[in-house]
Amino acid sequence: MNSPRNVFISTYGCQMNVNDSERMNSLLEMANYTPVNSADRADLIIINSCSVREKPVHKVYSEVGKYRKLKTLKPHLKIGVGGCVGSQEKDNLIKNQPMIDFVFGTDNIDQLPELLNRLDATGTSQVETQFRHREPYHIETMVRNPGVATFVNITKGCDNFCTFCVVPFTRGREKSRPLDQVMSDVLKLTARGVREITLLGQNVNSYESECGGDFADLLKKLALESDLQRIRYTTSHPKDFNQKLIDVMAEHQEKLCEYIHLPFQAGNSRVLELMNRGYTRDEYLRKIEQIKKSIPNIVLSTDIIVGFPSETAEEFLDTVSLALEGQFETIFAFKYSPRPFTKAARFEGQVSEEEKDRRLAYLFEKHDAWARDWVQKKYENSVLSVLVEGVDDKRGNLFGRSTQNKTVFFQGDRELIGQTVPVRVNRAFPATFRGEIVGQSGNIQALGLVQ
């Protein structure tokens, strides 16, 4: 591994996967690999894939198949699979697709250079997917070019075992990083120009440091002892969203963004019990009321699953009503898909794909109609504080995010990147806005959004 080589990493899945790919690139750079943005330039291809939704293995095989001609032209080319699919399928991937040279799991990313050394030395396929349950979660955040906003992992794995979710089997049991290590990483990032971070974890608000500090303690420390302008986090679990966390968010709104992603998954209590979510519909709604009482300006988004096994049409309508009653400005909704190892995959009463398609379309239709009207009335002609993150290559206009987690496009100079500017919203869609900088001289024309 002494001679320079190129690596191409194909990533799909959640922000955890995106962050994992960034870590892979950083580790491989130290092993003399140069990241490239196309597979045909690569000596090493890694597919970092998610397995939360259906047919992830088929997607991996399909992508590997695209590289067949490339591997014929470049016999030295190595192809590997990581992420949740690697943890889930292990050596089956190599057995079923001999073009794959190595497989590694989510708990084995830091072993990647060593794994590649073994592959070079032996010439035989390698599989490294075992979880390191007894080892503490001590890592350093590795971001090559963090820019204005970046991600910081604080937990990994999950202990909740929702009956639909494969995460405990692909990312292992829950572990939290020490609070002082997280703080150290953040201070280094701010010294490099980072102004905003998003804390990541499958169940981020169940964070608990070795020193006894919980998630609220971490947020408070970051707000008081760092130069960050903004702090976000995802994904939180309703059962772990307590009053202490709400109070910290309310007390430090100058840095803690007034945005919470709080998945409810289903709006019917019987279905929630089958999902093993740990709360009822009424308990979830009381949690929302509790949050809004302390943080009246809070902006909410959520995850929803439709067509869970045995879910009736009437129970599905409970989900639709909760999506509207909760006043979620954004929803991320998916059809239920059976996942390996999960209890729900064995449940009776599996809903047909046609019915799941109908329910999903109906949910989006009802929510989109509400959200368009709500968002337009709430945001159009308002002025938002926008942290400028970059330039939209297609249109040439600047973009950034508001504290409400809205992406805003507007015209301005590149020198504004990294600064926080006031932007008047001219057009408001549920997730993306277009506008103009307040106080900028001249006749400003608002630019269209990339839809």
DRENFI-285173 format. One record per residue (C-alpha): chain; residue number from 1; x, y, z. Coordinates in pm, 1 decimal. Each point is the difference from the previous one (the first is absolute). Example, Ala and Ser with C-alpha at 12.3 -4.5 7.8 and 13.67 -1.06 7.14 Angstrom:
2
{site "A" 1 {1230.0 -450.0 780.0}};
{site "A" 2 {137.0 344.0 -66.0}};
REM end
This chain:
451
{site "A" 1 {0.0 0.0 0.0}};
{site "A" 2 {300.8 232.2 -44.6}};
{site "A" 3 {-71.5 112.6 -357.2}};
{site "A" 4 {-279.4 257.6 -37.8}};
{site "A" 5 {-340.6 -134.7 -97.5}};
{site "A" 6 {-345.1 148.0 -59.5}};
{site "A" 7 {-313.7 -90.3 195.7}};
{site "A" 8 {-363.4 56.2 -91.7}};
{site "A" 9 {-263.9 -43.6 271.5}};
{site "A" 10 {-364.4 -36.7 -102.0}};
{site "A" 11 {-227.4 92.8 290.5}};
{site "A" 12 {-371.1 -36.5 54.1}};
{site "A" 13 {-201.9 5.2 319.3}};
{site "A" 14 {-25.2 219.1 307.0}};
{site "A" 15 {230.2 278.0 120.9}};
{site "A" 16 {183.5 -258.4 208.7}};
{site "A" 17 {102.1 -173.8 -325.0}};
{site "A" 18 {106.6 331.2 -152.0}};
{site "A" 19 {211.7 69.9 305.7}};
{site "A" 20 {143.0 -352.9 -9.6}};
{site "A" 21 {110.0 53.3 -362.0}};
{site "A" 22 {176.6 319.3 100.5}};
{site "A" 23 {184.4 -196.9 268.1}};
{site "A" 24 {97.7 -267.6 -254.3}};
{site "A" 25 {141.2 263.7 -234.6}};
{site "A" 26 {200.2 157.3 282.6}};
{site "A" 27 {146.3 -334.9 108.3}};
{site "A" 28 {83.8 -97.8 -356.9}};
{site "A" 29 {165.6 335.1 -71.3}};
{site "A" 30 {239.8 -79.1 282.8}};
{site "A" 31 {64.0 -334.8 -176.0}};
{site "A" 32 {95.7 182.8 -323.6}};
{site "A" 33 {-336.3 -21.1 -176.6}};
{site "A" 34 {-138.8 304.6 -180.3}};
{site "A" 35 {-380.7 43.1 -5.9}};
{site "A" 36 {-143.7 41.9 -351.8}};
{site "A" 37 {-354.4 76.9 -113.4}};
{site "A" 38 {-45.1 -269.3 -265.8}};
{site "A" 39 {37.7 -377.7 4.2}};
{site "A" 40 {190.5 -16.8 -331.0}};
{site "A" 41 {291.8 188.9 157.9}};
{site "A" 42 {17.8 -226.8 303.5}};
{site "A" 43 {232.0 -281.1 104.9}};
{site "A" 44 {-227.5 -69.6 295.4}};
{site "A" 45 {-382.1 20.0 4.5}};
{site "A" 46 {-197.8 -18.0 324.3}};
{site "A" 47 {-378.6 -22.2 10.3}};
{site "A" 48 {-115.3 133.1 336.3}};
{site "A" 49 {-361.2 -103.2 14.6}};
{site "A" 50 {-304.2 24.2 222.9}};
{site "A" 51 {-229.7 -294.0 70.9}};
{site "A" 52 {-286.0 175.4 178.9}};
{site "A" 53 {-225.8 -11.7 -308.7}};
{site "A" 54 {-84.9 -297.2 -218.3}};
{site "A" 55 {219.3 -164.8 -262.3}};
{site "A" 56 {332.5 154.4 106.1}};
{site "A" 57 {194.3 -313.9 -95.5}};
{site "A" 58 {-147.1 6.9 -351.5}};
{site "A" 59 {107.7 361.1 -28.7}};
{site "A" 60 {355.0 -91.9 100.1}};
{site "A" 61 {14.9 -286.5 -251.4}};
{site "A" 62 {-136.7 229.4 -270.5}};
{site "A" 63 {267.1 259.9 67.6}};
{site "A" 64 {278.5 -259.1 9.2}};
{site "A" 65 {-125.1 -129.3 -335.5}};
{site "A" 66 {56.2 342.8 -152.4}};
{site "A" 67 {369.1 -35.1 75.8}};
{site "A" 68 {44.7 -335.0 -181.8}};
{site "A" 69 {149.8 155.8 -314.9}};
{site "A" 70 {214.5 234.1 209.2}};
{site "A" 71 {144.9 -290.5 197.4}};
{site "A" 72 {81.7 -181.4 -325.3}};
{site "A" 73 {189.9 306.0 -122.8}};
{site "A" 74 {171.3 49.7 338.0}};
{site "A" 75 {74.1 -343.1 154.6}};
{site "A" 76 {160.4 165.3 303.3}};
{site "A" 77 {-328.9 176.9 86.9}};
{site "A" 78 {-137.3 -101.6 339.7}};
{site "A" 79 {-370.0 24.9 91.5}};
{site "A" 80 {-127.5 -1.9 357.3}};
{site "A" 81 {-335.4 30.2 175.9}};
{site "A" 82 {-48.1 168.1 336.7}};
{site "A" 83 {-278.6 158.4 200.4}};
{site "A" 84 {-304.9 -174.8 136.4}};
{site "A" 85 {-21.3 -241.3 -294.6}};
{site "A" 86 {352.8 -116.6 77.3}};
{site "A" 87 {-93.7 -63.6 363.4}};
{site "A" 88 {-321.5 -172.8 -102.7}};
{site "A" 89 {116.8 -226.0 -283.8}};
{site "A" 90 {364.3 -65.3 95.6}};
{site "A" 91 {168.9 -265.4 -218.5}};
{site "A" 92 {-323.0 -68.3 -192.8}};
{site "A" 93 {84.6 305.6 -209.1}};
{site "A" 94 {322.0 -155.6 -128.0}};
{site "A" 95 {-159.8 -342.4 -46.3}};
{site "A" 96 {-279.1 146.1 -213.2}};
{site "A" 97 {209.8 259.7 -184.6}};
{site "A" 98 {361.8 -111.9 -52.6}};
{site "A" 99 {94.6 344.9 -135.8}};
{site "A" 100 {-12.6 126.6 360.1}};
{site "A" 101 {347.3 -22.4 154.1}};
{site "A" 102 {-71.4 100.4 359.0}};
{site "A" 103 {-286.8 67.9 241.8}};
{site "A" 104 {8.4 196.1 324.1}};
{site "A" 105 {-257.5 106.4 256.1}};
{site "A" 106 {-92.5 327.2 164.6}};
{site "A" 107 {212.3 -88.1 303.6}};
{site "A" 108 {309.9 -71.8 -210.5}};
{site "A" 109 {59.4 325.7 -186.9}};
{site "A" 110 {319.9 79.8 190.0}};
{site "A" 111 {139.5 -339.2 -106.9}};
{site "A" 112 {-40.1 85.2 -368.9}};
{site "A" 113 {370.6 74.5 -73.2}};
{site "A" 114 {102.9 -320.6 179.5}};
{site "A" 115 {-263.8 -198.0 -191.1}};
{site "A" 116 {132.2 134.2 -332.8}};
{site "A" 117 {354.8 -90.7 102.1}};
{site "A" 118 {-112.5 -359.0 60.2}};
{site "A" 119 {-179.2 -3.0 -333.0}};
{site "A" 120 {317.5 114.3 -179.1}};
{site "A" 121 {222.5 -242.5 188.7}};
{site "A" 122 {-215.7 -311.8 -39.4}};
{site "A" 123 {-187.4 64.7 -323.4}};
{site "A" 124 {-305.4 -160.8 158.4}};
{site "A" 125 {-334.5 155.8 87.0}};
{site "A" 126 {-40.9 151.4 346.7}};
{site "A" 127 {-301.0 27.4 232.3}};
{site "A" 128 {9.0 210.6 317.9}};
{site "A" 129 {-345.1 46.0 152.8}};
{site "A" 130 {10.2 -95.5 368.1}};
{site "A" 131 {-127.5 251.0 255.7}};
{site "A" 132 {239.8 122.2 266.6}};
{site "A" 133 {-251.6 -0.8 283.2}};
{site "A" 134 {250.2 24.4 284.5}};
{site "A" 135 {202.6 288.0 -142.4}};
{site "A" 136 {-95.5 355.9 99.5}};
{site "A" 137 {-109.4 239.5 -272.0}};
{site "A" 138 {315.5 211.0 -13.9}};
{site "A" 139 {55.0 154.9 -342.1}};
{site "A" 140 {116.9 330.1 -141.4}};
{site "A" 141 {-223.7 189.9 -240.8}};
{site "A" 142 {168.1 -12.4 -342.1}};
{site "A" 143 {-117.5 259.1 -249.8}};
{site "A" 144 {231.4 95.7 -286.6}};
{site "A" 145 {-171.0 321.0 -110.3}};
{site "A" 146 {-263.7 83.8 261.9}};
{site "A" 147 {-115.8 328.0 -153.8}};
{site "A" 148 {-246.6 212.8 192.4}};
{site "A" 149 {-220.6 -283.6 131.2}};
{site "A" 150 {88.7 -360.2 76.0}};
{site "A" 151 {-102.8 -312.3 193.0}};
{site "A" 152 {132.5 -148.1 324.7}};
{site "A" 153 {-85.7 -354.1 110.1}};
{site "A" 154 {-75.1 -26.2 371.8}};
{site "A" 155 {-171.6 -340.7 21.4}};
{site "A" 156 {-17.6 -314.0 -207.4}};
{site "A" 157 {-228.9 -300.6 1.3}};
{site "A" 158 {-338.8 -35.8 166.7}};
{site "A" 159 {-150.6 -194.8 290.4}};
{site "A" 160 {-366.9 66.7 -75.0}};
{site "A" 161 {-67.1 -295.6 -230.9}};
{site "A" 162 {-302.9 146.5 -174.2}};
{site "A" 163 {-155.4 -299.5 -171.6}};
{site "A" 164 {37.3 152.3 -348.3}};
{site "A" 165 {361.6 118.7 31.4}};
{site "A" 166 {319.9 -181.1 -95.6}};
{site "A" 167 {237.3 259.0 153.4}};
{site "A" 168 {80.3 -197.3 321.4}};
{site "A" 169 {110.7 -287.6 -224.9}};
{site "A" 170 {203.2 210.4 -246.1}};
{site "A" 171 {149.6 264.1 231.3}};
{site "A" 172 {2.5 -189.8 328.3}};
{site "A" 173 {-92.4 97.2 352.2}};
{site "A" 174 {-8.6 361.2 108.2}};
{site "A" 175 {322.3 174.8 105.1}};
{site "A" 176 {75.0 365.3 74.0}};
{site "A" 177 {322.3 194.4 -43.0}};
{site "A" 178 {153.8 169.6 306.8}};
{site "A" 179 {-120.3 357.0 37.8}};
{site "A" 180 {351.5 144.2 17.8}};
{site "A" 181 {91.8 -168.2 -330.3}};
{site "A" 182 {-303.6 149.2 -172.6}};
{site "A" 183 {90.4 342.4 137.2}};
{site "A" 184 {360.2 -39.5 -117.1}};
{site "A" 185 {-115.8 -85.5 -352.5}};
{site "A" 186 {-236.1 295.7 -12.4}};
{site "A" 187 {267.0 244.9 116.4}};
{site "A" 188 {233.2 -127.7 -273.1}};
{site "A" 189 {-274.4 35.8 -260.7}};
{site "A" 190 {-84.6 357.0 99.9}};
{site "A" 191 {370.5 85.6 -22.7}};
{site "A" 192 {-21.8 -118.4 -362.1}};
{site "A" 193 {-291.6 230.5 -75.8}};
{site "A" 194 {-301.3 -218.4 80.5}};
{site "A" 195 {-293.8 210.6 117.2}};
{site "A" 196 {-269.4 -267.6 29.4}};
{site "A" 197 {-3.1 -366.0 99.2}};
{site "A" 198 {-263.2 -271.7 -9.8}};
{site "A" 199 {38.9 -264.0 271.2}};
{site "A" 200 {-71.9 -347.6 -135.2}};
{site "A" 201 {-127.8 -322.7 149.2}};
{site "A" 202 {-263.7 -263.5 -69.0}};
{site "A" 203 {-157.1 108.3 328.3}};
{site "A" 204 {192.3 317.1 67.6}};
{site "A" 205 {-186.8 121.0 308.8}};
{site "A" 206 {72.2 -320.6 193.3}};
{site "A" 207 {365.2 110.9 6.0}};
{site "A" 208 {177.1 -67.1 330.1}};
{site "A" 209 {368.5 75.2 51.7}};
{site "A" 210 {232.7 -209.0 214.1}};
{site "A" 211 {9.3 295.2 241.3}};
{site "A" 212 {-376.9 -20.9 50.2}};
{site "A" 213 {-92.4 298.3 -217.0}};
{site "A" 214 {-310.9 -43.7 -212.2}};
{site "A" 215 {-106.3 154.4 -330.6}};
{site "A" 216 {-135.2 316.7 159.8}};
{site "A" 217 {331.3 44.5 183.1}};
{site "A" 218 {190.2 -36.1 -327.2}};
{site "A" 219 {-217.9 256.2 -177.0}};
{site "A" 220 {37.3 248.2 285.2}};
{site "A" 221 {377.9 -40.5 6.2}};
{site "A" 222 {24.8 47.4 -376.5}};
{site "A" 223 {-218.1 310.9 19.6}};
{site "A" 224 {201.1 157.0 282.6}};
{site "A" 225 {356.1 -111.1 -72.0}};
{site "A" 226 {41.1 3.8 -378.8}};
{site "A" 227 {7.7 262.4 -274.7}};
{site "A" 228 {-270.7 -179.3 -195.6}};
{site "A" 229 {-273.9 220.6 -137.7}};
{site "A" 230 {-252.1 -281.3 -41.4}};
{site "A" 231 {-55.9 -348.9 134.8}};
{site "A" 232 {-237.0 -259.9 -145.5}};
{site "A" 233 {-51.0 -371.4 58.8}};
{site "A" 234 {-170.4 -304.6 -145.3}};
{site "A" 235 {-169.2 -242.1 58.0}};
{site "A" 236 {-177.7 24.6 335.1}};
{site "A" 237 {-235.1 -256.1 153.6}};
{site "A" 238 {-324.6 118.4 163.3}};
{site "A" 239 {37.8 -221.5 306.2}};
{site "A" 240 {334.8 162.7 86.1}};
{site "A" 241 {-111.0 358.5 -60.2}};
{site "A" 242 {-26.4 127.4 357.0}};
{site "A" 243 {-69.5 335.2 166.2}};
{site "A" 244 {368.4 55.2 77.3}};
{site "A" 245 {82.4 -10.7 -371.4}};
{site "A" 246 {-292.0 230.5 -79.5}};
{site "A" 247 {114.2 249.6 264.6}};
{site "A" 248 {357.3 7.7 -133.5}};
{site "A" 249 {-127.9 61.3 -352.5}};
{site "A" 250 {-226.0 279.3 122.0}};
{site "A" 251 {277.8 164.6 203.1}};
{site "A" 252 {259.1 -3.5 -279.5}};
{site "A" 253 {-192.9 87.4 -313.8}};
{site "A" 254 {277.4 238.6 -100.2}};
{site "A" 255 {191.0 -311.7 -109.5}};
{site "A" 256 {-235.0 -299.9 16.0}};
{site "A" 257 {-216.5 8.0 -312.1}};
{site "A" 258 {-376.0 -2.9 52.7}};
{site "A" 259 {-37.7 -313.6 -212.1}};
{site "A" 260 {-67.4 -355.1 116.6}};
{site "A" 261 {-31.5 -315.5 -207.0}};
{site "A" 262 {-219.5 -225.9 215.1}};
{site "A" 263 {-118.9 -318.7 -176.5}};
{site "A" 264 {-341.4 -127.6 106.3}};
{site "A" 265 {-12.5 -280.5 -264.1}};
{site "A" 266 {-371.7 -75.6 49.8}};
{site "A" 267 {-298.7 187.8 136.2}};
{site "A" 268 {-186.7 -294.1 147.7}};
{site "A" 269 {83.1 -132.3 348.1}};
{site "A" 270 {-55.6 -366.9 -87.8}};
{site "A" 271 {240.0 27.0 -292.8}};
{site "A" 272 {251.1 189.9 213.6}};
{site "A" 273 {-6.9 -281.9 253.0}};
{site "A" 274 {62.8 -254.3 -276.7}};
{site "A" 275 {291.6 215.6 -112.3}};
{site "A" 276 {141.2 0.9 357.4}};
{site "A" 277 {32.0 378.3 -6.5}};
{site "A" 278 {-49.5 49.9 374.0}};
{site "A" 279 {-278.8 262.0 -12.1}};
{site "A" 280 {-365.9 38.3 -98.2}};
{site "A" 281 {-155.9 252.2 -234.7}};
{site "A" 282 {-120.3 211.6 293.1}};
{site "A" 283 {342.0 -11.5 166.6}};
{site "A" 284 {165.4 117.5 -319.4}};
{site "A" 285 {-245.5 288.5 -35.8}};
{site "A" 286 {60.3 100.3 362.8}};
{site "A" 287 {372.1 2.9 -74.2}};
{site "A" 288 {-62.3 239.5 -289.4}};
{site "A" 289 {-210.7 223.4 225.6}};
{site "A" 290 {275.8 -8.7 263.5}};
{site "A" 291 {256.8 113.7 -257.1}};
{site "A" 292 {-219.8 275.2 -146.0}};
{site "A" 293 {-81.1 135.7 345.2}};
{site "A" 294 {368.8 68.8 66.9}};
{site "A" 295 {104.1 74.9 -359.9}};
{site "A" 296 {-298.9 159.6 -176.1}};
{site "A" 297 {198.7 63.6 -319.5}};
{site "A" 298 {106.1 -364.4 -37.5}};
{site "A" 299 {0.0 -152.6 -349.8}};
{site "A" 300 {-69.7 -373.0 -24.9}};
{site "A" 301 {61.7 -273.4 -253.5}};
{site "A" 302 {-62.2 -372.9 32.0}};
{site "A" 303 {38.6 -350.1 -146.7}};
{site "A" 304 {-302.5 -213.0 -85.4}};
{site "A" 305 {-47.4 -361.7 -106.9}};
{site "A" 306 {-315.9 -98.7 -188.2}};
{site "A" 307 {-129.5 -352.0 -52.4}};
{site "A" 308 {150.4 -157.3 313.2}};
{site "A" 309 {-111.8 -365.1 36.0}};
{site "A" 310 {-369.7 -24.4 102.2}};
{site "A" 311 {-50.1 378.6 -19.9}};
{site "A" 312 {-363.2 56.2 -99.3}};
{site "A" 313 {-131.6 279.5 -218.8}};
{site "A" 314 {-148.9 169.6 307.3}};
{site "A" 315 {329.2 -24.3 188.7}};
{site "A" 316 {180.3 149.9 -297.4}};
{site "A" 317 {-237.3 298.1 13.5}};
{site "A" 318 {116.3 50.8 361.1}};
{site "A" 319 {348.7 45.7 -143.1}};
{site "A" 320 {-127.0 254.4 -253.3}};
{site "A" 321 {-180.7 195.1 270.1}};
{site "A" 322 {308.8 5.5 223.6}};
{site "A" 323 {214.2 127.7 -288.8}};
{site "A" 324 {-238.1 297.4 -23.4}};
{site "A" 325 {-75.7 46.4 368.6}};
{site "A" 326 {368.0 6.7 88.9}};
{site "A" 327 {57.1 287.1 -246.5}};
{site "A" 328 {311.4 -158.2 -151.0}};
{site "A" 329 {136.8 231.3 -264.5}};
{site "A" 330 {187.9 -290.8 -161.2}};
{site "A" 331 {-72.1 -372.3 2.2}};
{site "A" 332 {217.6 -287.5 -117.0}};
{site "A" 333 {-237.6 -286.4 -72.4}};
{site "A" 334 {77.9 -348.3 -126.8}};
{site "A" 335 {-176.2 -324.9 -76.0}};
{site "A" 336 {68.6 -274.0 253.2}};
{site "A" 337 {254.3 -249.5 -132.8}};
{site "A" 338 {91.0 -325.6 179.1}};
{site "A" 339 {362.5 -0.3 117.0}};
{site "A" 340 {214.4 -301.8 86.1}};
{site "A" 341 {15.9 -102.0 366.7}};
{site "A" 342 {-290.2 228.3 102.9}};
{site "A" 343 {-311.8 -126.5 178.2}};
{site "A" 344 {-242.3 185.4 -227.2}};
{site "A" 345 {123.5 -196.7 -301.5}};
{site "A" 346 {-165.8 -304.8 159.2}};
{site "A" 347 {-325.2 173.7 95.8}};
{site "A" 348 {-325.6 -111.9 -155.4}};
{site "A" 349 {-216.5 238.7 -197.6}};
{site "A" 350 {262.9 137.1 -238.6}};
{site "A" 351 {-155.9 283.5 -201.9}};
{site "A" 352 {12.9 -26.2 -379.8}};
{site "A" 353 {238.9 223.1 -194.2}};
{site "A" 354 {-293.1 149.6 -190.2}};
{site "A" 355 {-171.4 101.0 322.3}};
{site "A" 356 {321.8 141.7 142.6}};
{site "A" 357 {42.8 204.9 -318.0}};
{site "A" 358 {-354.1 138.2 33.8}};
{site "A" 359 {48.6 89.5 366.7}};
{site "A" 360 {331.7 170.7 -59.0}};
{site "A" 361 {-139.6 208.3 -286.0}};
{site "A" 362 {-303.0 98.2 208.7}};
{site "A" 363 {217.5 102.7 295.1}};
{site "A" 364 {221.5 220.4 -216.5}};
{site "A" 365 {-302.2 151.9 -174.0}};
{site "A" 366 {-164.3 99.7 328.7}};
{site "A" 367 {316.3 123.5 167.5}};
{site "A" 368 {133.0 187.5 -304.0}};
{site "A" 369 {-326.9 189.9 -36.4}};
{site "A" 370 {13.6 104.8 365.7}};
{site "A" 371 {374.5 75.2 0.1}};
{site "A" 372 {-8.8 220.3 -311.2}};
{site "A" 373 {-261.4 228.1 153.7}};
{site "A" 374 {155.3 -3.8 349.1}};
{site "A" 375 {355.8 68.9 -115.8}};
{site "A" 376 {-98.0 275.9 -241.6}};
{site "A" 377 {-202.2 185.2 262.7}};
{site "A" 378 {269.6 -45.2 265.7}};
{site "A" 379 {311.7 86.6 -196.5}};
{site "A" 380 {-70.3 208.0 -311.0}};
{site "A" 381 {110.3 363.0 51.0}};
{site "A" 382 {171.1 -95.0 326.4}};
{site "A" 383 {370.9 60.2 59.3}};
{site "A" 384 {209.9 -303.1 96.6}};
{site "A" 385 {353.0 -20.7 134.9}};
{site "A" 386 {189.5 -210.7 -255.5}};
{site "A" 387 {347.6 -147.5 42.7}};
{site "A" 388 {146.4 6.2 -353.1}};
{site "A" 389 {144.7 -341.6 -85.7}};
{site "A" 390 {91.7 18.2 -367.5}};
{site "A" 391 {-89.6 67.4 -363.1}};
{site "A" 392 {-258.8 -192.8 -199.3}};
{site "A" 393 {198.5 -116.1 -304.3}};
{site "A" 394 {-305.5 -24.9 -226.0}};
{site "A" 395 {-136.4 349.0 59.6}};
{site "A" 396 {298.2 189.0 138.9}};
{site "A" 397 {-191.5 134.1 299.2}};
{site "A" 398 {98.0 -38.4 363.2}};
{site "A" 399 {-169.7 -241.5 236.5}};
{site "A" 400 {-7.5 -55.1 371.3}};
{site "A" 401 {-224.4 -121.5 278.5}};
{site "A" 402 {-213.5 187.6 245.5}};
{site "A" 403 {-30.4 -95.3 364.8}};
{site "A" 404 {-330.0 -167.9 -96.7}};
{site "A" 405 {199.5 -239.2 -223.5}};
{site "A" 406 {-131.4 155.2 -321.1}};
{site "A" 407 {233.8 14.1 -298.2}};
{site "A" 408 {-9.5 352.5 -141.2}};
{site "A" 409 {128.0 105.7 -345.2}};
{site "A" 410 {80.4 362.4 -75.6}};
{site "A" 411 {230.9 224.2 -200.2}};
{site "A" 412 {324.6 125.7 151.6}};
{site "A" 413 {378.5 1.2 -6.3}};
{site "A" 414 {215.6 -303.4 76.9}};
{site "A" 415 {167.4 200.6 274.4}};
{site "A" 416 {-316.3 -53.5 207.4}};
{site "A" 417 {71.2 -373.6 39.1}};
{site "A" 418 {45.2 -69.4 370.8}};
{site "A" 419 {-192.0 309.8 104.0}};
{site "A" 420 {-351.3 27.8 142.5}};
{site "A" 421 {-221.5 235.3 -199.4}};
{site "A" 422 {-365.9 114.9 21.6}};
{site "A" 423 {-204.0 -127.0 -295.2}};
{site "A" 424 {-358.7 100.0 -81.2}};
{site "A" 425 {-198.9 -299.2 -128.7}};
{site "A" 426 {-174.5 67.7 -331.8}};
{site "A" 427 {-118.6 -352.8 -73.1}};
{site "A" 428 {-43.1 -274.7 258.5}};
{site "A" 429 {-27.0 -368.5 -79.4}};
{site "A" 430 {-23.3 -262.0 278.3}};
{site "A" 431 {377.2 -59.2 19.1}};
{site "A" 432 {170.7 257.9 -223.5}};
{site "A" 433 {-38.7 376.1 -35.1}};
{site "A" 434 {118.6 272.4 -234.4}};
{site "A" 435 {58.5 356.5 104.7}};
{site "A" 436 {219.7 307.1 8.1}};
{site "A" 437 {246.1 147.4 245.6}};
{site "A" 438 {-155.0 273.2 210.5}};
{site "A" 439 {167.9 338.4 -41.0}};
{site "A" 440 {199.4 -93.6 -310.9}};
{site "A" 441 {16.0 298.7 -235.3}};
{site "A" 442 {-136.2 -10.9 -352.0}};
{site "A" 443 {-286.7 -185.4 -156.4}};
{site "A" 444 {24.3 -359.3 123.8}};
{site "A" 445 {-165.2 -272.5 -202.7}};
{site "A" 446 {-84.6 -316.2 191.8}};
{site "A" 447 {130.1 -310.2 -171.0}};
{site "A" 448 {-195.5 -321.3 -53.9}};
{site "A" 449 {54.2 -310.6 208.1}};
{site "A" 450 {133.0 -325.6 -125.9}};
{site "A" 451 {-308.1 -216.8 33.1}};
REM end
